[in-house]
Structure formats: C-alpha cells, structure tokens
Amino acid sequence: MTPKFLREEAARFRGMADENTREASKLRLLGMAADYESRATKADGLVVPPSVEEAAPDVSEPDPVAKIVLTPKDAPVSRRPVGRPRLRISP
C-alpha cells in the first residue's frame, strides 16, 4: 500500500468518526485512522506531525469495564469442509 492510499484511508476513517454519534465507535474509528497514518509515516520515513498525534486519542489500552470473556459455549466451532464429499467406492 502506498503512503497516499494509507493517508486517504485515515482521512476516510476520521470522516466516519465525525459523522458517528456513538462514542465507542468514534474512538475505534479514530484509532484506526491513527494506525493508518502511522503506517503511512513509516512508509514515507517521515516524523509524525504533532497535530496528528493530538487529534487521535490514545486507544492502546482497552477499557477495563469492557472485558470480553469467552466461555466454552462461545468457543469457536469446527466447520464442515466446503464442496461435495468424495465418492467412496467400496470393494
């Protein structure tokens, strides 16, 4: 991905965050925008301007109240193979 594409995506995520009314969604979208911006900066080899860092909140640490605990009931399920089963010819 080119730095230009990454910056365009970051701007798109910032726009979606501005339009969103839910605070959690705004923070997630701003975090994604910051991630794309940092990828673009690494690709450019430039230093991130302070305005970009200040615009995106620090979302590196998750909210301790919103922990997700998986129980055996929620564990991933094994899936069947896709397609037709092979013909078994018995001797």
C-alpha positions in Angstrom: 0.0 0.0 0.0 1.3 3.4 -0.9 1.5 6.2 1.7 -1.0 8.2 -0.3 -3.6 5.4 -0.1 -2.9 5.0 3.6 -3.5 8.7 4.3 -6.7 8.7 2.2 -8.0 5.8 4.3 -7.0 7.6 7.5 -9.0 10.7 6.3 -11.9 8.4 5.5 -11.9 6.9 9.0 -11.7 10.4 10.5 -14.7 11.5 8.4 -16.7 8.5 9.6 -15.8 9.2 13.2 -17.0 12.8 12.8 -20.4 11.6 11.5 -20.8 8.9 14.1 -22.8 9.6 17.3 -21.6 6.7 19.4 -18.5 7.5 21.5 -17.1 3.9 21.4 -17.4 3.9 17.6 -15.8 7.3 17.3 -12.8 6.1 19.4 -12.4 2.9 17.4 -12.5 4.8 14.1 -10.1 7.5 15.3 -7.8 4.7 16.5 -7.9 3.1 13.0 -7.2 6.4 11.4 -4.2 6.9 13.7 -3.0 3.4 12.8 -3.2 4.1 9.0 -1.5 7.4 9.5 1.4 5.8 11.4 1.7 3.2 8.6 1.9 5.9 6.0 4.5 7.8 8.1 6.6 4.6 8.4 6.3 4.1 4.6 7.4 7.7 4.0 10.1 7.6 6.6 8.9 10.9 8.0 8.2 12.1 11.5 4.6 12.3 12.5 3.4 15.9 12.9 2.2 16.7 16.5 -1.3 17.7 15.2 -2.0 14.1 14.1 -0.9 12.6 17.4 -3.1 15.2 19.3 -6.1 14.6 17.1 -6.3 10.8 17.8 -6.8 9.7 21.4 -4.7 7.0 22.9 -6.6 3.8 22.4 -3.8 1.4 23.1 -5.2 0.3 26.4 -8.7 -1.2 26.4 -11.4 -0.1 28.7 -11.2 -2.4 31.8 -15.0 -2.5 32.0 -15.4 -3.8 28.5 -13.6 -7.1 29.0 -14.7 -10.0 26.8 -14.6 -13.4 28.5 -15.1 -16.5 26.3 -16.9 -19.4 27.8 -16.9 -22.9 26.4 -20.2 -22.2 24.9 -18.7 -19.2 22.9 -15.7 -21.2 21.8 -15.1 -21.5 18.0 -16.8 -24.4 16.3 -15.2 -26.7 13.8 -16.7 -26.3 10.4 -17.6 -28.8 7.7 -15.5 -28.9 4.6 -16.9 -26.9 1.6 -17.9 -28.7 -1.5 -19.2 -32.2 -2.4 -17.9 -35.1 -0.4 -15.7 -37.6 -2.3 -17.3 -40.7 -3.6 -16.3 -43.7 -1.7 -16.2 -46.9 -3.7 -16.3 -50.0 -1.6 -14.6 -53.1 -2.9 
